[in-house]
Amino acid sequence: MLETYFSAAKMLGHLRSGPSGPYLDGFAAALERQGYGPEIAVRYLRAAAHIGHVMAEQGAGLTDVDLAAFGEHLRTCRCPRAKGGRRNHHTIYGARLFRRHLVELGLCRSAAVGAAPAEPQLVADFKTWLRKHRGASDATVRLYARDAAGLMMELRSDPDGWRPNDVRSYFLERASNSGVARSRR
């Protein structure tokens, strides 16, 4: 399946020889099934290979994938095959998707389920509305609803009590710490 995204024998050898190698073909197939385009899939597959090498360097296996440690590694990464260890949302998200793939295979332990706070009903209703009336995919729904729970925690769960100035301040504060695309969402 990797041949769908990579044609160079040297790159295929590098990807398959690393700690993540035995799982990359399955991950590539999963990305294709989920509808990811080739450009994004290549980035996510590179991130999956990269996180495998980083975990091996740190003496951990793929059963103990630590996304926080990987994020820290990316701050100063000079790995030769990781394209300079680019730290962007594709690298982080690709590693997260690969970890999720490993959890589904039963290779990696699942994160603590109880640690996640309960989603407010209004956010759940918004996600349902996006799927039903806009035909949004799961990835799009996650993207659009990502910070909705944070907004509700900050401004209280009842939107009737929100003041326009509070909402504006909330978004301006986050926009100052984000890129243009995330601010628009």
C-alpha positions in Angstrom: 0.0 0.0 0.0 2.9 2.4 0.6 3.7 2.1 -3.1 0.6 4.2 -3.7 2.2 7.2 -2.1 6.0 6.6 -2.5 7.8 5.4 -5.6 11.5 5.7 -4.6 12.8 2.3 -3.5 15.2 4.0 -1.0 12.3 5.8 0.7 10.2 2.7 0.8 13.1 0.8 2.4 13.6 3.5 5.0 9.9 3.6 5.9 9.6 -0.2 6.1 12.9 -0.7 8.0 11.9 1.5 11.0 10.0 0.6 14.1 6.8 1.7 12.5 7.4 -0.1 9.3 5.3 -3.2 9.8 2.2 -1.1 10.5 2.6 1.6 7.8 0.9 -0.4 5.0 -2.2 -0.8 7.2 -2.0 2.8 8.2 -1.8 3.9 4.5 -4.9 1.7 3.8 -6.8 3.3 6.7 -5.9 6.8 5.5 -7.2 5.9 2.0 -10.4 4.5 3.4 -10.9 7.6 5.4 -10.6 9.7 2.3 -7.3 11.5 2.8 -5.7 12.9 -0.3 -2.3 11.7 -1.4 -0.4 14.9 -0.3 -1.8 14.7 3.2 -1.4 10.9 3.4 2.3 11.2 2.6 2.8 13.8 5.4 1.0 11.5 7.9 2.9 8.4 6.8 6.2 10.3 7.2 5.1 11.4 10.7 4.2 7.8 11.6 7.7 6.7 10.5 9.3 9.6 12.4 7.5 8.9 15.7 8.6 5.3 15.5 12.2 6.3 15.2 11.9 8.8 18.1 10.2 6.3 20.4 13.1 3.8 19.6 15.7 6.5 20.4 14.0 7.1 23.7 14.0 3.4 24.5 10.3 3.0 24.2 8.4 0.8 21.8 5.3 1.5 19.8 3.2 0.2 22.7 4.2 3.3 24.6 3.8 6.0 22.0 4.1 9.4 23.8 2.7 12.2 21.7 4.0 14.8 24.2 7.5 13.5 24.0 7.3 13.5 20.2 6.1 17.1 20.3 9.1 18.1 22.4 11.4 16.2 20.1 10.1 18.2 17.1 11.1 21.5 18.8 14.8 20.7 18.1 14.5 17.9 15.6 17.4 17.5 13.1 16.5 14.0 12.0 17.9 13.6 8.4 14.9 11.8 6.9 12.2 13.8 8.6 12.6 16.8 6.3 14.1 18.8 9.1 11.5 17.6 11.6 8.9 20.1 10.6 6.7 21.0 13.5 3.4 21.7 12.1 -0.2 20.5 12.4 0.4 17.8 9.8 3.2 16.2 11.7 1.4 16.3 15.1 -1.9 15.2 13.7 -0.3 12.4 11.6 1.4 11.1 14.7 -1.9 11.2 16.6 -3.7 9.3 13.8 -1.0 6.7 13.7 -1.2 6.3 17.5 -5.0 5.8 17.1 -4.4 3.2 14.4 -2.1 1.3 16.8 -4.7 1.5 19.5 -7.3 0.0 17.1 -4.8 -2.8 16.3 -4.5 -3.5 20.0 -0.7 -2.7 20.0 -0.8 0.5 21.8 -2.6 1.3 25.1 -5.5 3.6 24.9 -5.3 6.9 26.6 -7.3 7.2 29.8 -10.9 7.5 28.8 -12.0 8.9 32.1 -9.7 11.9 31.8 -11.7 13.6 29.1 -14.3 15.9 30.3 -17.9 15.3 29.3 -19.0 17.1 26.2 -21.6 19.8 26.7 -25.0 18.8 25.2 -25.0 22.0 23.0 -21.7 20.9 21.4 -23.1 17.4 20.8 -26.2 18.9 19.2 -24.0 21.1 17.0 -22.0 18.1 15.8 -25.2 16.2 15.0 -26.5 19.2 13.1 -23.3 19.5 11.1 -23.5 15.8 10.1 -27.3 15.8 9.3 -27.8 19.1 7.6 -24.4 19.9 6.2 -23.2 16.3 5.4 -20.0 17.0 7.2 -17.5 14.2 7.6 -16.2 13.1 11.0 -12.9 14.9 10.5 -14.7 18.2 9.6 -17.0 17.8 12.6 -14.0 17.4 14.9 -12.3 20.3 13.3 -15.3 22.7 13.7 -16.2 21.5 17.2 -12.7 21.3 18.5 -12.8 24.5 20.6 -16.5 24.7 21.2 -16.3 22.9 24.6 -13.5 25.3 25.7 -15.7 28.3 24.8 -18.6 26.8 26.8 -16.3 26.2 29.8 -15.0 29.7 29.7 -18.3 31.5 29.2 -20.6 29.1 31.1 -22.7 26.5 29.4 -25.8 28.6 29.0 -25.4 30.8 25.9 -28.3 33.0 27.0 -26.0 34.6 29.6 -23.2 35.3 27.2 -22.4 39.0 26.5 -21.1 40.0 23.1 -18.0 41.6 24.6 -17.1 38.3 26.4 -17.4 36.3 23.2 -15.4 38.8 21.2 -12.6 38.8 23.9 -12.5 35.0 24.0 -12.0 34.8 20.2 -9.5 37.7 20.0 -7.4 36.2 22.7 -7.2 32.8 20.9 -6.7 34.5 17.5 -3.6 36.3 18.8 -2.1 32.9 19.6 -3.1 31.1 16.4 -2.6 31.3 12.7 -5.0 32.9 10.2 -6.7 29.6 9.1 -7.4 28.5 12.7 -8.7 32.0 13.6 -11.2 31.9 10.8 -12.6 28.5 12.0 
